[in-house]
C-alpha cells in the first residue's frame, strides 16, 4: 500500500488528487475508491493509504483509506480482543 497526503478533493465533483509520500506525480482519487461508510470524501491535508492502479489516463488511487479512519478501526478492534 502506498501512502500520501490529500492535495485537494472537490465534494461536488467527487474527485481530487493525492500527493504521494516521497514525491512523484500526483495520483487521481475518485470518491468511488474511498473505503468508508456514509458520504465519501477526503480532507485536504489528510493522510491516506491506497493502492495504485493504472487507468486509461495515468495512475489512479484504489482502495483509499483515510489513515485516521484506519487507526480508529484498529483501536476499536483491539478493545474487543
N, C-alpha and C positions, 0 to 999 in steps of 0.2 A: 504494500500500500504506500502510496505517495502522500506527502503532507504539504500544506501550503496555507496561504492567507487569502481571504476573500478580498479581491481588489475592489469590486463593486458588484451589486446584484440589484436588478430592477424588478420589483414585485409585479408591476403592471405588465411587463413584457415576459416575465418568467425565465429570465436568464441573466447571466453575468460572467465574470471571469475570476479565476483563481491564479494568484502568483505563486508558482512552485517554490518550495523551500529549497534554497541552494541556487536559485536563479533559473533562467531559461525563459522560453516563450510562455506567455500566459495561456491558461487552459480554459476552454469554454465550459461553462456549467449551466445545465438546463434544470428547471425545477423538477422534472420527472425523474432525475437521477439522485435527488436528495432522499436519504433514508431517515424519515421521521414521520410521526403521526400528525394529523391536522394540516394546517397551512404550511406548505413547504417553501421556506425562504432561507436566505443566508444573510448574516450581518456583516457589513463592511468591516474589515479588520479582524474578523473572526477566524480562528484556526479550524482547518478541516483536514480529514484524511479522505482519500479517494483512490480509485483505480483508474489508470489511463487506458483508453481505448482509441483506436484510430477511426475517425469519422471521415465522411466524404470531403470535408474542408480542413482537416487537421485533427489534432488530438482533442479528445473530449474527456471530461471527468465523468466517471461512472461510479455508482455506489458511494455517493458523497455522504460523509457523516461528520457533522459538526463535532469537534473534539470535546466541547463542553457536554454535549449530549452523551457521548461515549463514556465519559467519566462518571456521569450520573447513573447510567445503566449499570456499569461495573460496580459502583458503590452500592447500588440497590441490590444487586445480585449477591454481593458479599454479605450483606446484612441477613440474608435468608439462608446462608450456609451454616 
